[in-house]
Amino acid sequence: MHTKSRRGFLKSALGTGLSAPLLLGAANKSGSNKPIVGEGDHKYEVTHDWGQLPARIKYGNTHGVCEDSRGHIYVHHTVHATSEKSDTMVVFDKKVKFVKSWGKDFKGGAHGLHIRKEGNKEFLYLCDTQRAVVVKATLDGEEVFSLGYPKESEAYKPGADGKPVKYSPTNLAVAPNGDFYVGDGYGSSFINQYNSKGEYIRTFGGLGKEPGKVNCPHGLVVDLRGGGEPNLIVADRGNRRIQRFTLDGKHIDFVSGVNLPCHFNMYKNGDVVMPDLAARVTLLDRDNKVIAHLGEDKSNTWLKLRQEPRDKFIPGKFVCPHGACFDHAGNIFVVEWVEVGRVTKLRKVA
């Protein structure tokens, strides 16, 4: 998150006053020196700065995180200016050992990250906001295909002045049939649908507040819970809400209780973790009702704090959560939009 337009939006968001629900329990109850967040059945021990990078790599803004079937954790970051190596993807095994890195082409633009098993193989889908491309790759970073500007869409035809419509994809979701949906979050707020081969299908959304319109569709997930027809859940961040669509782009409804939603990840019990840029991580149940806000910093200084050195961050509280995922055991990994990068593990203790 580093464009002028995004900074302007965030400053205006602060100016309007963001709601700040209660932080749920931060006292140490596990006998360790680590903070505890949450309560009841959703209590977690906090480990900030999880995973040690090799000296040649330094995090930039940490934007995406996911886990593969082996328990390996993938972190996508923009690379710090002082980093010797330009690899944007770093991988740790389940013993927290650094395994490998790759992805220098994504330096500066590393953003959306999604993992999907297809047959007996797993693939990563990545969004680059700087180069304005979507890439499907193997777990070792070998490109399968890439998609650039959605020129097939009427919504992206040049206007009367001949200038192209702005396009900067932030994240994507994949449906059971392989269709995938790309949110043009930092461009023109459209959502573009493609089939599994990367062939264009349709465009919907577009900038606005009314049902079916969005403002910065920053993250998306296809919801397979409930046994009915799947639907598309969109982090309508600029409107400070979640919006649901059918898979052919029709508005269903809104979900409230969020501030600046960034993305989603679902656990096998139906719970959803949603990083909220406004200094908290939100848990939703299978009916999309808020369970808890974890690690919330209610001081409202996150936009300034994100540029500070690591020792200024408050243990047990988040600064700018941007990506999050459950691992196979129900623990949560959170990555943040801070200049020095931060990866936090929330180990489930109840």
Summary of the structure (lengths in Angstrom):
residues: 350
radius of gyration: 18.9
end to end distance: 33.7
largest distance: 65.8
contacts: 1186
relative contact order: 0.16
helix: 8%
strand: 40%
